[in-house]
Amino acid sequence: MSQVIIGMDPHKRSATIEVMASDETVVGGGRYGTDAAGYRAMLAAAKRWPERTWAIEGCQGIGRHIANRLLAAGEHVVDVPPKLSARTRVFATGQGRKTDATDAHSVALAATRMTGLRQVVDDQQLAVLRILADRRRSLGEDHTRMVSQLHQLLLELIPGGAKKDLSAAQAKALLARVRPRDAAGRARRRVAAELISDLERIYQRKKDANKELNALLAATGTTLTDLHGIGPSGAARLLAEVGDVTRFPDKAHFASWNGTAPTGRLLRRPGPAPAIEGREPADQPGAAHHGRRPAPQPHRGPRLLRPQSRRRQDTPRSDARPQTPPPPASSTAR
């Protein structure tokens, strides 16, 4: 047996594999843990086939941790997109239930039948960028949460609260003027002071993270940071998510991914709305066209009746009963 494909359905605590030959004959498989003992047992079972290729579903997601361990051991790993394995599973025969063994079989089938699957490489630079970008994003989320909590406390301590763009130094100056007398007010002031101290530490960590990201991006030689509105964190996130750009066949495929992926939206810029036939004016988009809202229309009150010019003129029907004219008024007054 020359070449086999080991399809894997990865999870956090376990991995289900199925070994498939080139003629789609299942020659092995099993379920193994992802701990040290389970990983060694899985590698020992796979060594029966010297020419093997690991096909892992979602190497950019849940399968990343096991793919990195296999790459460190010198194994050959390819990435099977979840959409491709799902299509294979839909057209497969059987009861149709989605189990780990069924998923591993679908991944192995997709890797056996399809050519040109992306080979996973151990790029340490992109891995470091991804880690630092995740850390910088979590710092930004913590900063937003703390500022929101601080605004709520200051609104209850100071009439009218604080301004929207509030820094830690400004919040400390505002809090120094507050001297609450009740127990709840003193508790609010104490918690607000703790939040201000946490914000000062978050500011320093964000500054250090930006400095480290800028140094790594300068080493890569990218020009994404020159674009307006991206910044070092967005550029690092985009490089980490794209990875090997040669996995896209052409620019159109990259543009399609760029418009749907969460990080790809960083490169989109709003442009003029395309003209739509049969609409006046021609450049007026619809309500659900490219996410744009229609231009506000002048307020018109409720029209209970249509205009006189557009009312339907009732035509007498043939089966309608003719109406008799009213009798003439009597000329004799009583």
DRENDO-1510 file (C-alpha; in Angstrom, 1 decimal, always signed):
<recs>
REC; n; res; u; v; w
REC; 1; MET; +0.0; +0.0; +0.0 .
REC; 2; SER; +1.8; +3.1; -1.2 .
REC; 3; GLN; -0.2; +6.2; -0.2 .
REC; 4; VAL; -2.9; +6.6; +2.4 .
REC; 5; ILE; -5.0; +9.5; +3.6 .
REC; 6; ILE; -5.7; +9.8; +7.4 .
REC; 7; GLY; -8.8; +11.8; +7.7 .
REC; 8; MET; -9.3; +13.4; +11.1 .
REC; 9; ASP; -12.3; +14.9; +12.9 .
REC; 10; PRO; -10.5; +17.0; +15.7 .
REC; 11; HIS; -11.9; +18.1; +19.0 .
REC; 12; LYS; -10.5; +19.6; +22.1 .
REC; 13; ARG; -10.1; +16.4; +24.1 .
REC; 14; SER; -10.3; +13.7; +21.4 .
REC; 15; ALA; -9.6; +13.1; +17.7 .
REC; 16; THR; -11.3; +10.5; +15.5 .
REC; 17; ILE; -9.3; +9.3; +12.5 .
REC; 18; GLU; -9.9; +7.0; +9.5 .
REC; 19; VAL; -7.2; +5.6; +7.2 .
REC; 20; MET; -8.2; +5.4; +3.6 .
REC; 21; ALA; -6.3; +4.0; +0.6 .
REC; 22; SER; -6.2; +5.6; -2.8 .
REC; 23; ASP; -9.1; +3.4; -4.0 .
REC; 24; GLU; -11.3; +4.7; -1.1 .
REC; 25; THR; -10.9; +1.5; +0.9 .
REC; 26; VAL; -11.0; +2.0; +4.6 .
REC; 27; VAL; -7.9; +0.2; +6.1 .
REC; 28; GLY; -7.9; +1.6; +9.6 .
REC; 29; GLY; -9.1; +4.1; +12.1 .
REC; 30; GLY; -10.0; +4.8; +15.7 .
REC; 31; ARG; -10.6; +7.4; +18.4 .
REC; 32; TYR; -7.7; +8.8; +20.4 .
REC; 33; GLY; -7.3; +11.3; +23.1 .
REC; 34; THR; -5.4; +14.6; +22.5 .
REC; 35; ASP; -3.3; +14.3; +25.7 .
REC; 36; ALA; +0.2; +13.1; +25.6 .
REC; 37; ALA; -0.6; +9.3; +25.9 .
REC; 38; GLY; -3.4; +9.5; +23.3 .
REC; 39; TYR; -1.2; +11.4; +20.9 .
REC; 40; ARG; +1.6; +8.9; +21.1 .
REC; 41; ALA; -0.8; +6.0; +20.6 .
REC; 42; MET; -2.2; +7.7; +17.5 .
REC; 43; LEU; +1.2; +8.3; +16.0 .
REC; 44; ALA; +2.2; +4.7; +16.7 .
REC; 45; ALA; -0.9; +3.4; +14.9 .
REC; 46; ALA; -0.2; +5.7; +11.9 .
REC; 47; LYS; +3.4; +4.5; +11.5 .
REC; 48; ARG; +2.0; +1.3; +9.9 .
REC; 49; TRP; +1.7; +3.3; +6.7 .
REC; 50; PRO; +5.0; +5.0; +5.9 .
REC; 51; GLU; +3.6; +7.2; +3.0 .
REC; 52; ARG; +0.8; +8.9; +4.8 .
REC; 53; THR; -0.9; +12.3; +4.6 .
REC; 54; TRP; -2.9; +13.8; +7.5 .
REC; 55; ALA; -6.1; +15.5; +6.3 .
REC; 56; ILE; -7.5; +17.6; +9.2 .
REC; 57; GLU; -10.8; +19.4; +9.1 .
REC; 58; GLY; -10.5; +23.1; +10.1 .
REC; 59; CYS; -6.7; +23.6; +10.5 .
REC; 60; GLN; -7.4; +27.3; +11.1 .
REC; 61; GLY; -9.9; +26.5; +13.9 .
REC; 62; ILE; -10.4; +23.6; +16.2 .
REC; 63; GLY; -7.9; +21.5; +14.4 .
REC; 64; ARG; -5.0; +23.9; +14.8 .
REC; 65; HIS; -3.7; +22.5; +18.0 .
REC; 66; ILE; -3.4; +19.0; +16.7 .
REC; 67; ALA; -2.1; +20.2; +13.3 .
REC; 68; ASN; +0.8; +22.1; +15.0 .
REC; 69; ARG; +1.8; +19.0; +17.0 .
REC; 70; LEU; +1.9; +16.9; +13.8 .
REC; 71; LEU; +3.9; +19.5; +12.0 .
REC; 72; ALA; +6.4; +19.7; +14.8 .
REC; 73; ALA; +6.8; +15.8; +14.5 .
REC; 74; GLY; +7.6; +16.2; +10.8 .
REC; 75; GLU; +4.3; +14.9; +9.4 .
REC; 76; HIS; +2.6; +16.0; +6.1 .
REC; 77; VAL; -0.7; +17.8; +6.8 .
REC; 78; VAL; -3.3; +19.2; +4.5 .
REC; 79; ASP; -6.3; +21.4; +5.4 .
REC; 80; VAL; -9.8; +20.2; +4.5 .
REC; 81; PRO; -12.3; +23.1; +4.6 .
REC; 82; PRO; -15.4; +22.2; +6.7 .
REC; 83; LYS; -17.7; +23.2; +3.8 .
REC; 84; LEU; -16.0; +20.6; +1.6 .
REC; 85; SER; -16.4; +17.8; +4.1 .
REC; 86; ALA; -20.0; +18.8; +4.7 .
REC; 87; ARG; -20.8; +18.5; +1.0 .
REC; 88; THR; -19.2; +15.1; +0.9 .
REC; 89; ARG; -21.2; +14.0; +3.9 .
REC; 90; VAL; -24.5; +15.1; +2.4 .
REC; 91; PHE; -24.0; +12.9; -0.7 .
REC; 92; ALA; -22.7; +9.9; +1.3 .
REC; 93; THR; -24.8; +6.9; +1.8 .
REC; 94; GLY; -25.9; +5.7; +5.3 .
REC; 95; GLN; -28.3; +6.8; +8.0 .
REC; 96; GLY; -27.3; +10.5; +7.6 .
REC; 97; ARG; -26.4; +11.0; +11.3 .
REC; 98; LYS; -23.5; +13.3; +12.1 .
REC; 99; THR; -21.0; +11.5; +14.2 .
REC; 100; ASP; -17.3; +11.7; +14.8 .
REC; 101; ALA; -16.7; +8.6; +12.7 .
REC; 102; THR; -18.9; +9.9; +9.9 .
REC; 103; ASP; -17.1; +13.2; +9.9 .
REC; 104; ALA; -13.7; +11.5; +9.8 .
REC; 105; HIS; -14.9; +9.4; +6.8 .
REC; 106; SER; -16.1; +12.5; +5.0 .
REC; 107; VAL; -12.8; +14.3; +5.6 .
REC; 108; ALA; -10.9; +11.3; +4.3 .
REC; 109; LEU; -13.1; +11.0; +1.2 .
REC; 110; ALA; -12.7; +14.7; +0.4 .
REC; 111; ALA; -9.0; +14.6; +0.7 .
REC; 112; THR; -8.8; +11.4; -1.5 .
REC; 113; ARG; -11.0; +12.8; -4.2 .
REC; 114; MET; -9.9; +16.4; -4.3 .
REC; 115; THR; -6.6; +17.7; -5.5 .
REC; 116; GLY; -5.0; +21.0; -4.7 .
REC; 117; LEU; -5.8; +21.1; -1.0 .
REC; 118; ARG; -3.7; +23.6; +0.9 .
REC; 119; GLN; -0.7; +22.1; +2.7 .
REC; 120; VAL; -0.3; +23.3; +6.2 .
REC; 121; VAL; +3.1; +24.8; +7.1 .
REC; 122; ASP; +4.6; +25.8; +10.4 .
REC; 123; ASP; +5.1; +29.5; +10.0 .
REC; 124; GLN; +6.3; +30.8; +13.3 .
REC; 125; GLN; +6.2; +34.4; +12.3 .
REC; 126; LEU; +2.5; +34.2; +11.5 .
REC; 127; ALA; +1.8; +32.3; +14.6 .
REC; 128; VAL; +3.4; +35.0; +16.7 .
REC; 129; LEU; +1.4; +37.7; +14.9 .
REC; 130; ARG; -1.8; +35.8; +15.6 .
REC; 131; ILE; -1.0; +35.4; +19.3 .
REC; 132; LEU; -0.1; +39.1; +19.7 .
REC; 133; ALA; -3.1; +40.2; +17.7 .
REC; 134; ASP; -5.5; +38.2; +19.8 .
REC; 135; ARG; -3.9; +39.6; +22.9 .
REC; 136; ARG; -4.2; +43.2; +21.6 .
REC; 137; ARG; -7.9; +42.6; +20.8 .
REC; 138; SER; -8.6; +41.2; +24.2 .
REC; 139; LEU; -7.0; +44.3; +25.8 .
REC; 140; GLY; -9.2; +46.5; +23.7 .
REC; 141; GLU; -12.3; +44.6; +24.8 .
REC; 142; ASP; -11.3; +44.9; +28.4 .
REC; 143; HIS; -10.7; +48.6; +28.0 .
REC; 144; THR; -14.2; +49.1; +26.5 .
REC; 145; ARG; -15.8; +47.1; +29.3 .
REC; 146; MET; -14.0; +49.0; +32.1 .
REC; 147; VAL; -14.8; +52.4; +30.6 .
REC; 148; SER; -18.5; +51.5; +30.3 .
REC; 149; GLN; -18.6; +50.5; +34.0 .
REC; 150; LEU; -16.7; +53.7; +35.0 .
REC; 151; HIS; -19.2; +55.8; +33.1 .
REC; 152; GLN; -22.1; +54.1; +34.9 .
REC; 153; LEU; -20.5; +54.8; +38.3 .
REC; 154; LEU; -19.6; +58.4; +37.6 .
REC; 155; LEU; -23.2; +59.0; +36.4 .
REC; 156; GLU; -24.4; +58.0; +39.9 .
REC; 157; LEU; -21.7; +60.0; +41.6 .
REC; 158; ILE; -21.6; +63.2; +39.5 .
REC; 159; PRO; -24.7; +64.9; +38.1 .
REC; 160; GLY; -24.7; +64.5; +34.4 .
REC; 161; GLY; -21.8; +62.0; +34.5 .
REC; 162; ALA; -18.5; +62.4; +32.5 .
REC; 163; LYS; -17.8; +63.1; +28.9 .
REC; 164; LYS; -17.8; +60.3; +26.3 .
REC; 165; ASP; -14.0; +60.2; +25.5 .
REC; 166; LEU; -12.7; +59.7; +29.0 .
REC; 167; SER; -9.2; +58.9; +30.0 .
REC; 168; ALA; -7.9; +57.6; +33.2 .
REC; 169; ALA; -6.3; +60.9; +34.2 .
REC; 170; GLN; -9.5; +62.8; +33.6 .
REC; 171; ALA; -11.6; +60.3; +35.5 .
REC; 172; LYS; -9.2; +60.5; +38.4 .
REC; 173; ALA; -9.5; +64.3; +38.5 .
REC; 174; LEU; -13.3; +64.1; +38.4 .
REC; 175; LEU; -13.3; +61.4; +41.2 .
REC; 176; ALA; -11.1; +63.5; +43.4 .
REC; 177; ARG; -13.9; +66.2; +43.7 .
REC; 178; VAL; -16.5; +63.7; +44.9 .
REC; 179; ARG; -17.0; +63.2; +48.6 .
REC; 180; PRO; -20.0; +61.0; +49.1 .
REC; 181; ARG; -21.5; +60.7; +52.6 .
REC; 182; ASP; -23.7; +57.6; +52.3 .
REC; 183; ALA; -22.5; +54.0; +52.3 .
REC; 184; ALA; -23.5; +53.3; +48.7 .
REC; 185; GLY; -21.8; +56.4; +47.4 .
REC; 186; ARG; -18.5; +55.5; +49.2 .
REC; 187; ALA; -18.7; +52.0; +47.7 .
REC; 188; ARG; -19.2; +53.5; +44.2 .
REC; 189; ARG; -16.3; +55.8; +44.7 .
REC; 190; ARG; -14.0; +52.9; +45.8 .
REC; 191; VAL; -15.0; +50.7; +42.9 .
REC; 192; ALA; -14.5; +53.6; +40.5 .
REC; 193; ALA; -11.0; +54.2; +41.9 .
REC; 194; GLU; -10.2; +50.5; +41.3 .
REC; 195; LEU; -11.4; +50.7; +37.7 .
REC; 196; ILE; -9.3; +53.8; +37.1 .
REC; 197; SER; -6.2; +51.9; +38.4 .
REC; 198; ASP; -7.0; +49.0; +36.1 .
REC; 199; LEU; -7.5; +51.4; +33.1 .
REC; 200; GLU; -4.0; +52.8; +33.7 .
REC; 201; ARG; -2.5; +49.3; +33.5 .
REC; 202; ILE; -4.6; +48.5; +30.4 .
REC; 203; TYR; -3.3; +51.7; +28.7 .
REC; 204; GLN; +0.3; +50.7; +29.3 .
REC; 205; ARG; -0.3; +47.1; +28.1 .
REC; 206; LYS; -1.9; +48.4; +24.9 .
REC; 207; LYS; +1.0; +50.7; +24.3 .
REC; 208; ASP; +3.5; +47.8; +24.7 .
REC; 209; ALA; +1.4; +45.5; +22.5 .
REC; 210; ASN; +1.2; +48.1; +19.8 .
REC; 211; LYS; +5.0; +48.7; +19.9 .
REC; 212; GLU; +5.6; +44.9; +19.7 .
REC; 213; LEU; +3.2; +44.5; +16.8 .
REC; 214; ASN; +4.8; +47.4; +14.9 .
REC; 215; ALA; +8.2; +45.9; +15.3 .
REC; 216; LEU; +7.0; +42.5; +13.9 .
REC; 217; LEU; +5.1; +44.1; +11.0 .
REC; 218; ALA; +8.2; +46.1; +10.1 .
REC; 219; ALA; +10.2; +42.9; +10.0 .
REC; 220; THR; +7.6; +41.4; +7.6 .
REC; 221; GLY; +7.9; +44.4; +5.2 .
REC; 222; THR; +4.1; +44.8; +4.9 .
REC; 223; THR; +2.6; +48.0; +3.8 .
REC; 224; LEU; -0.9; +47.4; +5.3 .
REC; 225; THR; -0.2; +49.8; +8.1 .
REC; 226; ASP; +0.0; +52.6; +5.6 .
REC; 227; LEU; -3.8; +52.2; +4.9 .
REC; 228; HIS; -6.0; +54.5; +6.8 .
REC; 229; GLY; -8.1; +53.0; +9.6 .
REC; 230; ILE; -6.3; +49.6; +9.9 .
REC; 231; GLY; -3.6; +50.1; +12.4 .
REC; 232; PRO; -1.0; +47.6; +13.7 .
REC; 233; SER; -3.6; +45.3; +15.3 .
REC; 234; GLY; -5.8; +45.1; +12.2 .
REC; 235; ALA; -2.8; +44.5; +9.9 .
REC; 236; ALA; -1.5; +41.7; +12.1 .
REC; 237; ARG; -4.9; +40.1; +12.3 .
REC; 238; LEU; -5.3; +40.3; +8.5 .
REC; 239; LEU; -1.9; +38.7; +7.8 .
REC; 240; ALA; -2.5; +36.0; +10.3 .
REC; 241; GLU; -6.0; +35.1; +8.9 .
REC; 242; VAL; -4.9; +35.2; +5.2 .
REC; 243; GLY; -1.7; +33.1; +5.8 .
REC; 244; ASP; -0.5; +31.8; +2.5 .
REC; 245; VAL; -2.0; +34.1; -0.1 .
REC; 246; THR; -1.2; +31.6; -2.8 .
REC; 247; ARG; -4.1; +29.4; -1.6 .
REC; 248; PHE; -6.5; +31.8; -3.5 .
REC; 249; PRO; -6.6; +30.9; -7.2 .
REC; 250; ASP; -7.0; +34.5; -8.3 .
REC; 251; LYS; -8.0; +38.0; -7.2 .
REC; 252; ALA; -11.7; +37.3; -7.5 .
REC; 253; HIS; -11.5; +34.4; -4.9 .
REC; 254; PHE; -9.6; +36.6; -2.5 .
REC; 255; ALA; -12.1; +39.4; -3.0 .
REC; 256; SER; -14.9; +37.0; -2.2 .
REC; 257; TRP; -13.2; +36.0; +1.0 .
REC; 258; ASN; -12.4; +39.6; +1.7 .
REC; 259; GLY; -16.0; +40.6; +1.7 .
REC; 260; THR; -17.3; +37.8; +3.9 .
REC; 261; ALA; -14.6; +37.1; +6.5 .
REC; 262; PRO; -14.8; +39.1; +9.7 .
REC; 263; THR; -11.2; +40.4; +9.4 .
REC; 264; GLY; -11.5; +40.9; +5.6 .
REC; 265; ARG; -13.9; +43.7; +6.2 .
REC; 266; LEU; -11.0; +45.9; +7.2 .
REC; 267; LEU; -10.0; +46.4; +3.6 .
REC; 268; ARG; -13.5; +47.3; +2.3 .
REC; 269; ARG; -14.1; +51.0; +1.6 .
REC; 270; PRO; -17.6; +52.4; +0.9 .
REC; 271; GLY; -18.0; +53.4; -2.7 .
REC; 272; PRO; -20.7; +55.1; -4.8 .
REC; 273; ALA; -23.9; +53.2; -5.1 .
REC; 274; PRO; -24.4; +51.6; -8.5 .
REC; 275; ALA; -27.3; +52.7; -10.6 .
REC; 276; ILE; -30.4; +50.7; -10.5 .
REC; 277; GLU; -32.7; +50.4; -13.5 .
REC; 278; GLY; -36.3; +51.5; -13.0 .
REC; 279; ARG; -35.7; +53.7; -10.0 .
REC; 280; GLU; -35.8; +57.5; -9.8 .
REC; 281; PRO; -33.3; +58.9; -9.1 .
REC; 282; ALA; -31.0; +56.4; -10.7 .
REC; 283; ASP; -28.4; +56.5; -7.9 .
REC; 284; GLN; -30.9; +55.8; -5.1 .
REC; 285; PRO; -30.2; +52.4; -3.6 .
REC; 286; GLY; -32.8; +50.1; -2.0 .
REC; 287; ALA; -33.2; +49.5; +1.6 .
REC; 288; ALA; -31.2; +46.3; +1.6 .
REC; 289; HIS; -28.7; +47.2; -1.1 .
REC; 290; HIS; -25.0; +47.0; +0.2 .
REC; 291; GLY; -26.2; +47.8; +3.7 .
REC; 292; ARG; -27.0; +51.4; +2.8 .
REC; 293; ARG; -30.1; +53.2; +4.0 .
REC; 294; PRO; -32.4; +54.9; +1.5 .
REC; 295; ALA; -32.5; +58.7; +1.4 .
REC; 296; PRO; -35.1; +60.1; +3.8 .
REC; 297; GLN; -38.4; +60.8; +2.1 .
REC; 298; PRO; -40.4; +63.9; +2.9 .
REC; 299; HIS; -43.0; +63.3; +5.5 .
REC; 300; ARG; -46.4; +62.6; +4.2 .
REC; 301; GLY; -49.4; +62.2; +6.4 .
REC; 302; PRO; -51.6; +59.1; +6.3 .
REC; 303; ARG; -53.7; +59.0; +3.1 .
REC; 304; LEU; -57.1; +57.6; +3.8 .
REC; 305; LEU; -58.3; +58.3; +0.3 .
REC; 306; ARG; -56.4; +58.3; -2.9 .
REC; 307; PRO; -56.1; +61.5; -4.8 .
REC; 308; GLN; -59.1; +62.5; -6.9 .
REC; 309; SER; -57.2; +62.0; -10.2 .
REC; 310; ARG; -56.3; +58.3; -9.2 .
REC; 311; ARG; -59.6; +57.2; -7.9 .
REC; 312; ARG; -61.3; +54.4; -9.9 .
REC; 313; GLN; -64.3; +55.5; -11.8 .
REC; 314; ASP; -67.1; +53.0; -11.0 .
REC; 315; THR; -68.8; +51.8; -14.2 .
REC; 316; PRO; -72.4; +50.5; -14.0 .
REC; 317; ARG; -72.7; +46.8; -14.2 .
REC; 318; SER; -75.2; +45.1; -16.5 .
REC; 319; ASP; -76.8; +43.2; -13.6 .
REC; 320; ALA; -77.0; +46.2; -11.3 .
REC; 321; ARG; -80.5; +47.5; -10.4 .
REC; 322; PRO; -81.2; +50.9; -12.0 .
REC; 323; GLN; -81.7; +53.6; -9.5 .
REC; 324; THR; -85.0; +55.5; -9.7 .
REC; 325; PRO; -84.8; +59.3; -9.5 .
REC; 326; PRO; -86.3; +60.8; -6.4 .
REC; 327; PRO; -89.8; +62.2; -6.7 .
REC; 328; PRO; -90.0; +66.0; -7.4 .
REC; 329; ALA; -90.7; +68.2; -4.5 .
REC; 330; SER; -94.3; +69.2; -4.1 .
REC; 331; SER; -95.0; +72.8; -4.9 .
REC; 332; THR; -97.8; +73.0; -2.4 .
REC; 333; ALA; -96.6; +74.1; +1.0 .
REC; 334; ARG; -98.5; +72.8; +4.0 .
</recs>
